[in-house]
Amino acid sequence: MSEYEDILHGLGLVLVEIRASDNINKSKGLADIVHNVPANIRQGAEPDMIREDILLRADRYKVREMFAQYFKVGRDGL
């Protein structure tokens, strides 16, 4: 398993959520939360640092628990 697997799984789920949403503000917020993820992975940032950055941004949009669940599913499966 890649050390980034749960992060990538969460990113995939967020992209589906953005695509499925009719709410442009929700989509913008979700995009804001994850837009740095690919660059952070490319630069070799520690997975824990990436997760924490995502969760801090998610706090601003009050969706921290959603992202925590995405990471958990990516790590443990359904």
Biopython code that builds the backbone (N, CA, C, O; Angstrom):
import numpy as np
from Bio.PDB.StructureBuilder import StructureBuilder

atoms = [
    (1, "MET", "N", (0.835, -1.180, 0.000)),
    (1, "MET", "CA", (0.000, 0.000, 0.000)),
    (1, "MET", "C", (0.883, 1.247, 0.000)),
    (1, "MET", "O", (1.841, 1.338, 0.768)),
    (2, "SER", "N", (0.557, 2.196, -0.858)),
    (2, "SER", "CA", (1.267, 3.462, -0.900)),
    (2, "SER", "C", (1.008, 4.237, 0.389)),
    (2, "SER", "O", (-0.084, 4.172, 0.955)),
    (3, "GLU", "N", (2.013, 4.962, 0.842)),
    (3, "GLU", "CA", (1.824, 5.762, 2.051)),
    (3, "GLU", "C", (0.800, 6.883, 1.833)),
    (3, "GLU", "O", (0.312, 7.481, 2.792)),
    (4, "TYR", "N", (0.487, 7.156, 0.589)),
    (4, "TYR", "CA", (-0.487, 8.196, 0.255)),
    (4, "TYR", "C", (-1.856, 7.618, -0.122)),
    (4, "TYR", "O", (-2.748, 8.367, -0.518)),
    (5, "GLU", "N", (-2.032, 6.306, -0.006)),
    (5, "GLU", "CA", (-3.241, 5.672, -0.526)),
    (5, "GLU", "C", (-4.526, 6.245, 0.056)),
    (5, "GLU", "O", (-5.472, 6.494, -0.691)),
    (6, "ASP", "N", (-4.588, 6.460, 1.366)),
    (6, "ASP", "CA", (-5.823, 7.003, 1.946)),
    (6, "ASP", "C", (-6.068, 8.435, 1.489)),
    (6, "ASP", "O", (-7.215, 8.851, 1.324)),
    (7, "ILE", "N", (-4.990, 9.189, 1.285)),
    (7, "ILE", "CA", (-5.124, 10.567, 0.804)),
    (7, "ILE", "C", (-5.654, 10.558, -0.629)),
    (7, "ILE", "O", (-6.561, 11.321, -0.964)),
    (8, "LEU", "N", (-5.091, 9.702, -1.466)),
    (8, "LEU", "CA", (-5.538, 9.617, -2.854)),
    (8, "LEU", "C", (-6.980, 9.117, -2.949)),
    (8, "LEU", "O", (-7.748, 9.574, -3.794)),
    (9, "HIS", "N", (-7.334, 8.187, -2.086)),
    (9, "HIS", "CA", (-8.717, 7.708, -2.047)),
    (9, "HIS", "C", (-9.658, 8.860, -1.681)),
    (9, "HIS", "O", (-10.694, 9.055, -2.318)),
    (10, "GLY", "N", (-9.283, 9.614, -0.652)),
    (10, "GLY", "CA", (-10.088, 10.769, -0.251)),
    (10, "GLY", "C", (-10.195, 11.802, -1.356)),
    (10, "GLY", "O", (-11.263, 12.375, -1.571)),
    (11, "LEU", "N", (-9.091, 12.045, -2.063)),
    (11, "LEU", "CA", (-9.104, 12.992, -3.170)),
    (11, "LEU", "C", (-10.081, 12.528, -4.247)),
    (11, "LEU", "O", (-10.845, 13.328, -4.787)),
    (12, "GLY", "N", (-10.052, 11.239, -4.554)),
    (12, "GLY", "CA", (-10.989, 10.698, -5.542)),
    (12, "GLY", "C", (-12.435, 10.884, -5.126)),
    (12, "GLY", "O", (-13.277, 11.251, -5.945)),
    (13, "LEU", "N", (-12.726, 10.634, -3.859)),
    (13, "LEU", "CA", (-14.100, 10.811, -3.367)),
    (13, "LEU", "C", (-14.535, 12.276, -3.428)),
    (13, "LEU", "O", (-15.682, 12.581, -3.754)),
    (14, "VAL", "N", (-13.611, 13.169, -3.113)),
    (14, "VAL", "CA", (-13.931, 14.598, -3.171)),
    (14, "VAL", "C", (-14.210, 15.032, -4.613)),
    (14, "VAL", "O", (-15.118, 15.825, -4.862)),
    (15, "LEU", "N", (-13.434, 14.513, -5.549)),
    (15, "LEU", "CA", (-13.675, 14.869, -6.950)),
    (15, "LEU", "C", (-15.053, 14.390, -7.405)),
    (15, "LEU", "O", (-15.734, 15.092, -8.153)),
    (16, "VAL", "N", (-15.463, 13.218, -6.967)),
    (16, "VAL", "CA", (-16.816, 12.732, -7.281)),
    (16, "VAL", "C", (-17.852, 13.648, -6.647)),
    (16, "VAL", "O", (-18.850, 13.995, -7.279)),
    (17, "GLU", "N", (-17.617, 14.036, -5.404)),
    (17, "GLU", "CA", (-18.544, 14.932, -4.694)),
    (17, "GLU", "C", (-18.658, 16.268, -5.418)),
    (17, "GLU", "O", (-19.759, 16.799, -5.563)),
    (18, "ILE", "N", (-17.540, 16.815, -5.871)),
    (18, "ILE", "CA", (-17.549, 18.085, -6.605)),
    (18, "ILE", "C", (-18.345, 17.935, -7.898)),
    (18, "ILE", "O", (-19.177, 18.781, -8.227)),
    (19, "ARG", "N", (-18.085, 16.862, -8.621)),
    (19, "ARG", "CA", (-18.759, 16.630, -9.895)),
    (19, "ARG", "C", (-20.268, 16.466, -9.712)),
    (19, "ARG", "O", (-21.049, 16.914, -10.552)),
    (20, "ALA", "N", (-20.672, 15.830, -8.627)),
    (20, "ALA", "CA", (-22.090, 15.526, -8.406)),
    (20, "ALA", "C", (-22.865, 16.691, -7.800)),
    (20, "ALA", "O", (-24.095, 16.684, -7.820)),
    (21, "SER", "N", (-22.180, 17.675, -7.271)),
    (21, "SER", "CA", (-22.853, 18.756, -6.543)),
    (21, "SER", "C", (-23.467, 19.787, -7.484)),
    (21, "SER", "O", (-22.879, 20.159, -8.499)),
    (22, "ASP", "N", (-24.652, 20.233, -7.123)),
    (22, "ASP", "CA", (-25.305, 21.347, -7.821)),
    (22, "ASP", "C", (-24.988, 22.677, -7.140)),
    (22, "ASP", "O", (-25.376, 23.741, -7.623)),
    (23, "ASN", "N", (-24.278, 22.602, -6.010)),
    (23, "ASN", "CA", (-23.995, 23.789, -5.204)),
    (23, "ASN", "C", (-22.576, 24.268, -5.515)),
    (23, "ASN", "O", (-21.603, 23.651, -5.082)),
    (24, "ILE", "N", (-22.461, 25.357, -6.258)),
    (24, "ILE", "CA", (-21.157, 25.859, -6.680)),
    (24, "ILE", "C", (-20.294, 26.265, -5.491)),
    (24, "ILE", "O", (-19.077, 26.087, -5.529)),
    (25, "ASN", "N", (-20.900, 26.808, -4.439)),
    (25, "ASN", "CA", (-20.119, 27.205, -3.266)),
    (25, "ASN", "C", (-19.536, 25.984, -2.553)),
    (25, "ASN", "O", (-18.394, 26.009, -2.094)),
    (26, "LYS", "N", (-20.322, 24.930, -2.468)),
    (26, "LYS", "CA", (-19.818, 23.683, -1.878)),
    (26, "LYS", "C", (-18.658, 23.151, -2.712)),
    (26, "LYS", "O", (-17.627, 22.758, -2.166)),
    (27, "SER", "N", (-18.823, 23.137, -4.029)),
    (27, "SER", "CA", (-17.771, 22.639, -4.916)),
    (27, "SER", "C", (-16.496, 23.466, -4.793)),
    (27, "SER", "O", (-15.393, 22.918, -4.777)),
    (28, "LYS", "N", (-16.651, 24.780, -4.708)),
    (28, "LYS", "CA", (-15.481, 25.658, -4.542)),
    (28, "LYS", "C", (-14.766, 25.371, -3.221)),
    (28, "LYS", "O", (-13.537, 25.318, -3.170)),
    (29, "GLY", "N", (-15.542, 25.188, -2.163)),
    (29, "GLY", "CA", (-14.948, 24.897, -0.858)),
    (29, "GLY", "C", (-14.188, 23.589, -0.862)),
    (29, "GLY", "O", (-13.066, 23.516, -0.361)),
    (30, "LEU", "N", (-14.796, 22.544, -1.430)),
    (30, "LEU", "CA", (-14.122, 21.245, -1.488)),
    (30, "LEU", "C", (-12.854, 21.335, -2.325)),
    (30, "LEU", "O", (-11.828, 20.757, -1.966)),
    (31, "ALA", "N", (-12.918, 22.053, -3.433)),
    (31, "ALA", "CA", (-11.729, 22.229, -4.272)),
    (31, "ALA", "C", (-10.633, 22.976, -3.512)),
    (31, "ALA", "O", (-9.455, 22.638, -3.625)),
    (32, "ASP", "N", (-11.022, 23.986, -2.742)),
    (32, "ASP", "CA", (-10.049, 24.741, -1.944)),
    (32, "ASP", "C", (-9.340, 23.837, -0.939)),
    (32, "ASP", "O", (-8.144, 23.990, -0.691)),
    (33, "ILE", "N", (-10.077, 22.908, -0.373)),
    (33, "ILE", "CA", (-9.502, 22.016, 0.635)),
    (33, "ILE", "C", (-8.423, 21.117, 0.044)),
    (33, "ILE", "O", (-7.406, 20.871, 0.691)),
    (34, "VAL", "N", (-8.628, 20.629, -1.164)),
    (34, "VAL", "CA", (-7.720, 19.603, -1.713)),
    (34, "VAL", "C", (-6.808, 20.084, -2.835)),
    (34, "VAL", "O", (-6.019, 19.292, -3.350)),
    (35, "HIS", "N", (-6.885, 21.339, -3.228)),
    (35, "HIS", "CA", (-6.145, 21.752, -4.423)),
    (35, "HIS", "C", (-4.622, 21.612, -4.299)),
    (35, "HIS", "O", (-3.941, 21.504, -5.319)),
    (36, "ASN", "N", (-4.081, 21.611, -3.104)),
    (36, "ASN", "CA", (-2.630, 21.475, -2.933)),
    (36, "ASN", "C", (-2.145, 20.029, -2.837)),
    (36, "ASN", "O", (-0.939, 19.781, -2.829)),
    (37, "VAL", "N", (-3.060, 19.086, -2.765)),
    (37, "VAL", "CA", (-2.678, 17.689, -2.536)),
    (37, "VAL", "C", (-1.724, 17.155, -3.603)),
    (37, "VAL", "O", (-0.681, 16.607, -3.243)),
    (38, "PRO", "N", (-2.027, 17.285, -4.902)),
    (38, "PRO", "CA", (-1.090, 16.731, -5.895)),
    (38, "PRO", "C", (0.321, 17.330, -5.805)),
    (38, "PRO", "O", (1.313, 16.608, -5.910)),
    (39, "ALA", "N", (0.403, 18.636, -5.613)),
    (39, "ALA", "CA", (1.717, 19.281, -5.505)),
    (39, "ALA", "C", (2.455, 18.801, -4.259)),
    (39, "ALA", "O", (3.663, 18.570, -4.303)),
    (40, "ASN", "N", (1.739, 18.651, -3.157)),
    (40, "ASN", "CA", (2.380, 18.178, -1.925)),
    (40, "ASN", "C", (2.919, 16.764, -2.090)),
    (40, "ASN", "O", (4.016, 16.457, -1.622)),
    (41, "ILE", "N", (2.155, 15.906, -2.750)),
    (41, "ILE", "CA", (2.630, 14.542, -2.988)),
    (41, "ILE", "C", (3.840, 14.573, -3.911)),
    (41, "ILE", "O", (4.837, 13.901, -3.650)),
    (42, "ARG", "N", (3.758, 15.344, -4.980)),
    (42, "ARG", "CA", (4.868, 15.443, -5.937)),
    (42, "ARG", "C", (6.146, 15.933, -5.251)),
    (42, "ARG", "O", (7.244, 15.496, -5.597)),
    (43, "GLN", "N", (6.007, 16.827, -4.293)),
    (43, "GLN", "CA", (7.164, 17.375, -3.590)),
    (43, "GLN", "C", (7.659, 16.462, -2.473)),
    (43, "GLN", "O", (8.657, 16.759, -1.817)),
    (44, "GLY", "N", (6.955, 15.345, -2.259)),
    (44, "GLY", "CA", (7.381, 14.383, -1.244)),
    (44, "GLY", "C", (7.023, 14.762, 0.178)),
    (44, "GLY", "O", (7.667, 14.314, 1.127)),
    (45, "ALA", "N", (6.000, 15.583, 0.329)),
    (45, "ALA", "CA", (5.569, 15.965, 1.682)),
    (45, "ALA", "C", (5.130, 14.721, 2.447)),
    (45, "ALA", "O", (4.604, 13.774, 1.860)),
    (46, "GLU", "N", (5.346, 14.729, 3.734)),
    (46, "GLU", "CA", (4.942, 13.610, 4.584)),
    (46, "GLU", "C", (3.423, 13.454, 4.560)),
    (46, "GLU", "O", (2.699, 14.446, 4.647)),
    (47, "PRO", "N", (2.937, 12.226, 4.444)),
    (47, "PRO", "CA", (1.493, 12.010, 4.421)),
    (47, "PRO", "C", (0.770, 12.615, 5.629)),
    (47, "PRO", "O", (-0.320, 13.166, 5.479)),
    (48, "ASP", "N", (1.355, 12.521, 6.804)),
    (48, "ASP", "CA", (0.709, 13.099, 7.994)),
    (48, "ASP", "C", (0.542, 14.608, 7.860)),
    (48, "ASP", "O", (-0.468, 15.166, 8.290)),
    (49, "MET", "N", (1.539, 15.273, 7.260)),
    (49, "MET", "CA", (1.460, 16.719, 7.059)),
    (49, "MET", "C", (0.350, 17.050, 6.066)),
    (49, "MET", "O", (-0.385, 18.019, 6.257)),
    (50, "ILE", "N", (0.224, 16.255, 5.012)),
    (50, "ILE", "CA", (-0.817, 16.488, 4.012)),
    (50, "ILE", "C", (-2.192, 16.286, 4.642)),
    (50, "ILE", "O", (-3.094, 17.100, 4.445)),
    (51, "ARG", "N", (-2.352, 15.207, 5.395)),
    (51, "ARG", "CA", (-3.637, 14.956, 6.059)),
    (51, "ARG", "C", (-4.004, 16.109, 6.991)),
    (51, "ARG", "O", (-5.141, 16.580, 6.985)),
    (52, "GLU", "N", (-3.050, 16.556, 7.781)),
    (52, "GLU", "CA", (-3.316, 17.644, 8.732)),
    (52, "GLU", "C", (-3.692, 18.928, 7.996)),
    (52, "GLU", "O", (-4.600, 19.642, 8.421)),
    (53, "ASP", "N", (-2.999, 19.226, 6.894)),
    (53, "ASP", "CA", (-3.330, 20.409, 6.096)),
    (53, "ASP", "C", (-4.759, 20.309, 5.561)),
    (53, "ASP", "O", (-5.512, 21.282, 5.607)),
    (54, "ILE", "N", (-5.125, 19.145, 5.060)),
    (54, "ILE", "CA", (-6.483, 18.940, 4.555)),
    (54, "ILE", "C", (-7.493, 19.135, 5.681)),
    (54, "ILE", "O", (-8.499, 19.822, 5.503)),
    (55, "LEU", "N", (-7.232, 18.541, 6.826)),
    (55, "LEU", "CA", (-8.191, 18.628, 7.932)),
    (55, "LEU", "C", (-8.311, 20.050, 8.476)),
    (55, "LEU", "O", (-9.396, 20.464, 8.882)),
    (56, "LEU", "N", (-7.213, 20.798, 8.489)),
    (56, "LEU", "CA", (-7.283, 22.197, 8.930)),
    (56, "LEU", "C", (-8.139, 23.021, 7.975)),
    (56, "LEU", "O", (-8.945, 23.845, 8.409)),
    (57, "ARG", "N", (-7.965, 22.800, 6.677)),
    (57, "ARG", "CA", (-8.794, 23.502, 5.687)),
    (57, "ARG", "C", (-10.248, 23.049, 5.809)),
    (57, "ARG", "O", (-11.171, 23.857, 5.715)),
    (58, "ALA", "N", (-10.438, 21.754, 6.018)),
    (58, "ALA", "CA", (-11.799, 21.211, 6.146)),
    (58, "ALA", "C", (-12.520, 21.829, 7.345)),
    (58, "ALA", "O", (-13.735, 22.022, 7.306)),
    (59, "ASP", "N", (-11.777, 22.138, 8.408)),
    (59, "ASP", "CA", (-12.375, 22.803, 9.575)),
    (59, "ASP", "C", (-13.050, 24.118, 9.176)),
    (59, "ASP", "O", (-14.128, 24.448, 9.669)),
    (60, "ARG", "N", (-12.403, 24.859, 8.280)),
    (60, "ARG", "CA", (-12.955, 26.155, 7.860)),
    (60, "ARG", "C", (-14.313, 26.012, 7.182)),
    (60, "ARG", "O", (-15.157, 26.905, 7.249)),
    (61, "TYR", "N", (-14.503, 24.869, 6.528)),
    (61, "TYR", "CA", (-15.755, 24.624, 5.808)),
    (61, "TYR", "C", (-16.689, 23.684, 6.577)),
    (61, "TYR", "O", (-17.742, 23.284, 6.082)),
    (62, "LYS", "N", (-16.279, 23.351, 7.782)),
    (62, "LYS", "CA", (-17.077, 22.488, 8.666)),
    (62, "LYS", "C", (-17.353, 21.110, 8.052)),
    (62, "LYS", "O", (-18.455, 20.574, 8.164)),
    (63, "VAL", "N", (-16.328, 20.552, 7.401)),
    (63, "VAL", "CA", (-16.447, 19.214, 6.798)),
    (63, "VAL", "C", (-15.300, 18.296, 7.242)),
    (63, "VAL", "O", (-14.964, 17.331, 6.555)),
    (64, "ARG", "N", (-14.716, 18.607, 8.381)),
    (64, "ARG", "CA", (-13.599, 17.808, 8.878)),
    (64, "ARG", "C", (-13.968, 16.335, 9.020)),
    (64, "ARG", "O", (-13.198, 15.461, 8.620)),
    (65, "GLU", "N", (-15.131, 16.056, 9.583)),
    (65, "GLU", "CA", (-15.530, 14.673, 9.812)),
    (65, "GLU", "C", (-15.675, 13.916, 8.491)),
    (65, "GLU", "O", (-15.344, 12.732, 8.416)),
    (66, "MET", "N", (-16.164, 14.586, 7.461)),
    (66, "MET", "CA", (-16.288, 13.952, 6.156)),
    (66, "MET", "C", (-14.913, 13.504, 5.658)),
    (66, "MET", "O", (-14.759, 12.380, 5.178)),
    (67, "PHE", "N", (-13.927, 14.373, 5.770)),
    (67, "PHE", "CA", (-12.584, 14.023, 5.305)),
    (67, "PHE", "C", (-11.948, 12.955, 6.186)),
    (67, "PHE", "O", (-11.249, 12.074, 5.687)),
    (68, "ALA", "N", (-12.182, 13.028, 7.473)),
    (68, "ALA", "CA", (-11.669, 11.988, 8.371)),
    (68, "ALA", "C", (-12.237, 10.631, 7.965)),
    (68, "ALA", "O", (-11.525, 9.627, 7.980)),
    (69, "GLN", "N", (-13.522, 10.604, 7.602)),
    (69, "GLN", "CA", (-14.145, 9.352, 7.138)),
    (69, "GLN", "C", (-13.539, 8.894, 5.818)),
    (69, "GLN", "O", (-13.291, 7.702, 5.635)),
    (70, "TYR", "N", (-13.298, 9.818, 4.904)),
    (70, "TYR", "CA", (-12.676, 9.458, 3.626)),
    (70, "TYR", "C", (-11.315, 8.808, 3.866)),
    (70, "TYR", "O", (-10.992, 7.800, 3.237)),
    (71, "PHE", "N", (-10.517, 9.374, 4.766)),
    (71, "PHE", "CA", (-9.209, 8.789, 5.068)),
    (71, "PHE", "C", (-9.363, 7.411, 5.690)),
    (71, "PHE", "O", (-8.612, 6.489, 5.373)),
    (72, "LYS", "N", (-10.343, 7.278, 6.579)),
    (72, "LYS", "CA", (-10.558, 5.994, 7.256)),
    (72, "LYS", "C", (-10.952, 4.911, 6.245)),
    (72, "LYS", "O", (-10.440, 3.792, 6.297)),
    (73, "VAL", "N", (-11.846, 5.244, 5.344)),
    (73, "VAL", "CA", (-12.258, 4.273, 4.316)),
    (73, "VAL", "C", (-11.067, 3.934, 3.422)),
    (73, "VAL", "O", (-10.876, 2.772, 3.061)),
    (74, "GLY", "N", (-10.273, 4.925, 3.066)),
    (74, "GLY", "CA", (-9.096, 4.684, 2.235)),
    (74, "GLY", "C", (-8.071, 3.801, 2.926)),
    (74, "GLY", "O", (-7.346, 3.051, 2.273)),
    (75, "ARG", "N", (-8.013, 3.890, 4.241)),
    (75, "ARG", "CA", (-7.044, 3.132, 5.021)),
    (75, "ARG", "C", (-7.572, 1.731, 5.369)),
    (75, "ARG", "O", (-6.855, 0.738, 5.249)),
    (76, "ASP", "N", (-8.832, 1.672, 5.800)),
    (76, "ASP", "CA", (-9.394, 0.419, 6.333)),
    (76, "ASP", "C", (-10.335, -0.288, 5.383)),
    (76, "ASP", "O", (-10.656, -1.457, 5.598)),
    (77, "GLY", "N", (-10.788, 0.389, 4.334)),
    (77, "GLY", "CA", (-11.797, -0.173, 3.449)),
    (77, "GLY", "C", (-13.187, 0.078, 4.005)),
    (77, "GLY", "O", (-13.351, 0.642, 5.086)),
    (78, "LEU", "N", (-14.172, -0.348, 3.253)),
    (78, "LEU", "CA", (-15.570, -0.097, 3.665)),
    (78, "LEU", "C", (-15.989, -0.931, 4.838)),
    (78, "LEU", "O", (-17.128, -0.830, 5.292)),
]
sb = StructureBuilder()
sb.init_structure("model")
sb.init_model(0)
sb.init_chain("A")
sb.init_seg("    ")
for serial, (resi, resn, name, xyz) in enumerate(atoms, 1):
    if name == "N":
        sb.init_residue(resn, " ", resi, " ")
    sb.init_atom(name, np.array(xyz, "f"), 0.0, 1.0, " ", f" {name:<3s}", serial, name[0])
structure = sb.get_structure()
